[in-house]
Every structure is written in structure tokens, then in C-alpha cells.
Amino acid sequence: MGVSGARPPGAVDEAGAAEAVREMFDSIAPRYDLLNHVLSANVDRLWWRRTARRFREVLARPDAAVLDICCGTGDLTMALLKHRPAGARPILAADFSRAMLSRGARKFGGPGVGARKPGAPYAVALEADALHLPLQSGSLDLIVTAFGFRNLANYEAGLREFHRVLKPDGQLGILDFSEPGGLVGKAYAVYFRRVLPAIGQLVCGKAGAYNYLPVSVGNFPPPGEMLELMRATGYVECEWQPYTFGIAGLYTGARAAIA
Ligand SMILES: C[S@@+](CC[C@H](N)C(=O)[O-])C[C@H]1O[C@@H](n2cnc3c(N)ncnc32)[C@H](O)[C@@H]1O
């Protein structure tokens, strides 16, 4: 297996890669939501909703312990919250970029945030690194992540850390971009590699992040390899569900009941 992890330009090792990713997201946080919706023509909302729906059974259990890791500005967290019952245990929403997380916390935060009804489901923000989660082993029923896993400095270490904190039978969902094949793939490649970085630079005033996005997707293991890595790190029932012609897709798996 040739998989390792994200390597933004200039990063020579895993610590450098993580630092570069964190700084990049801190710097684009003020424009992140706007750009996301513009660049994806709001299709990202459908992807988050579809991902949340996939896990509705576990989300419907009031006592389920749920983590949205790499939650960023919290849109997946908001979609997950729609499936939580009143009075449910809060979702943990974690990210290592304080600038992204603080924006998320304004959307999904606890009873003090906005005009929340008493008992309405909410999430708590946790500043944490996905590769070193400050959580007890075997404590979570569900880990979900959207467009963050691809940015981890070591994919295998990420899967192992998620495995450590999941309960036996606990579920994992990883939503991320993919490179579709055929004609759609060719058209999309032009948009993704040329148009998207140009718009990103125009709106953000920074070239780096939106040049890095297509490069990081190109370096991310294709579905077959990701599924193999999930199985090798202790997950069962591993599947990949393509979304929108395979532009994105959801990896699902469960921690083996006896591990
Ligand atoms: C592309 S954003 C996705 C945010 C959000 N999940 C969404 O769907 O819009 C990726 C996020 O992953 C976070 N991230 C990347 N590597 C991380 C790590 N090792 N630990 C915690 N967060 C990380 C970044 O800070 C960023 O907020």
C-alpha cells in the first residue's frame, strides 16, 4: 500500500505537514463558508445531509457518543444535530484550527448560543488534533468527518486513532473528495485544477489553499486503496458510496466487535 498522508508544499515531515494545514485553515477561516458554497454550487449541503442521514439510527439514540472530527465551521455538525432527539447528549465537534472551530461553535454551540430552545440538541467545541484525540479508548459510538481526513499527515495513524476511541461495533464515516473517471472526470478536472484555484484566490486573496485542494485530492488514495487501509486497521463492513458522479463519496466501516 502506497498511502501515507497529506504533504502541503514545503512540509518535510508529518509535524510540518500538520502545522502547514492548521495555518492554512486559520488563514482562510473568514472566507471558508462563502467559498465552499460558491465553489460547490451548494451541493456540499446535500453531501453533509446525506452523510448525516446514513447514520440516523445511531444519531437517534439520546445517549450515543458522537464525534465530528475536523468539524471546521460546523456544517456537518449542524446536519448531524438535525437527527438528534431533544435532550440528547451533545455531539463533540473537534478541530485543531481555532479560527475554524470558533466559527463552528457560533453555529452549533451550547445553550448560551443563539435562541436555542431548552433541551434542543447542541454540540460542544473541542480544540484537538485528530491524530491525538483527548478521549478515552472505546468511548464513542460514532465518528464522522467531512473533507478533513484527506488533510491528515498520516492516514493510517488517523484510522488507528479513530479505532482506539470507538467502542467495539462503533461506526465510522469519512466524507471526502474523489477523482471521478470518464468524461465527467475530465470536465471536473478542468474545473477543479484551473477554475476553482482562480476563484479561491480572487475571493480569499490567497493562492495557497485553493491550489493545495486539487493537489491533495490527487494524492489521496483512491477508494479501493482506502478500503484496503480501513480493513488493515481493524474495520469491518467497509464500503464506499459515491456522491454526485464520484466527485465526493462516503467511506463507512465499523470497529470490529471483538478487536
Ligand atoms: C476542508 S475543512 C472541512 C471542515 C468541515 N468538516 C466541512 O465539511 O466543511 C478541513 C478541516 O480539517 C481540519 N483538520 C485538518 N487536519 C486536522 C487534524 N489533524 N486535527 C484536527 N483537525 C484537522 C482543518 O483545520 C479544517 O478545519
The ligand as an SDF file (V2000), in Angstrom:
LIG
                    3D

 27 29  0  0  0  0  0  0  0  0999 V2000
  -11.8280   21.2910    4.4750 C   0  0  0  0  0  0  0  0  0  0  0  0
  -12.1220   21.6230    6.1580 S   0  0  0  0  0  0  0  0  0  0  0  0
  -13.6300   20.7430    6.4470 C   0  0  0  0  0  0  0  0  0  0  0  0
  -14.4500   21.3580    7.5150 C   0  0  0  0  0  0  0  0  0  0  0  0
  -15.8500   20.7730    7.6820 C   0  0  0  0  0  0  0  0  0  0  0  0
  -15.8030   19.4110    8.1360 N   0  0  0  0  0  0  0  0  0  0  0  0
  -16.6410   20.8730    6.3970 C   0  0  0  0  0  0  0  0  0  0  0  0
  -17.1230   19.8430    5.9010 O   0  0  0  0  0  0  0  0  0  0  0  0
  -16.7930   21.9960    5.8930 O   0  0  0  0  0  0  0  0  0  0  0  0
  -10.9250   20.5670    6.9270 C   0  0  0  0  0  0  0  0  0  0  0  0
  -10.8010   20.8120    8.4140 C   0  0  0  0  0  0  0  0  0  0  0  0
   -9.9780   19.7790    8.9490 O   0  0  0  0  0  0  0  0  0  0  0  0
   -9.2090   20.3360    9.9910 C   0  0  0  0  0  0  0  0  0  0  0  0
   -8.0630   19.4470   10.2570 N   0  0  0  0  0  0  0  0  0  0  0  0
   -7.1260   19.0400    9.3770 C   0  0  0  0  0  0  0  0  0  0  0  0
   -6.2320   18.2420    9.9720 N   0  0  0  0  0  0  0  0  0  0  0  0
   -6.6300   18.1280   11.2670 C   0  0  0  0  0  0  0  0  0  0  0  0
   -6.1230   17.4370   12.3810 C   0  0  0  0  0  0  0  0  0  0  0  0
   -5.0040   16.6910   12.3240 N   0  0  0  0  0  0  0  0  0  0  0  0
   -6.7820   17.5150   13.5510 N   0  0  0  0  0  0  0  0  0  0  0  0
   -7.9140   18.2750   13.6590 C   0  0  0  0  0  0  0  0  0  0  0  0
   -8.4260   18.9820   12.6320 N   0  0  0  0  0  0  0  0  0  0  0  0
   -7.7960   18.9040   11.4400 C   0  0  0  0  0  0  0  0  0  0  0  0
   -8.8380   21.7210    9.4810 C   0  0  0  0  0  0  0  0  0  0  0  0
   -8.4340   22.5880   10.4960 O   0  0  0  0  0  0  0  0  0  0  0  0
  -10.1370   22.1430    8.7900 C   0  0  0  0  0  0  0  0  0  0  0  0
  -10.9670   22.8680    9.6570 O   0  0  0  0  0  0  0  0  0  0  0  0
  1  2  1  0
  2  3  1  0
  2 10  1  0
  3  4  1  0
  4  5  1  0
  5  6  1  0
  5  7  1  0
  7  8  2  0
  7  9  1  0
 10 11  1  0
 11 12  1  0
 11 26  1  0
 12 13  1  0
 13 14  1  0
 13 24  1  0
 14 15  1  0
 14 23  1  0
 15 16  2  0
 16 17  1  0
 17 18  1  0
 17 23  2  0
 18 19  1  0
 18 20  2  0
 20 21  1  0
 21 22  2  0
 22 23  1  0
 24 25  1  0
 24 26  1  0
 26 27  1  0
M  CHG  2   2   1   9  -1
M  END
$$$$
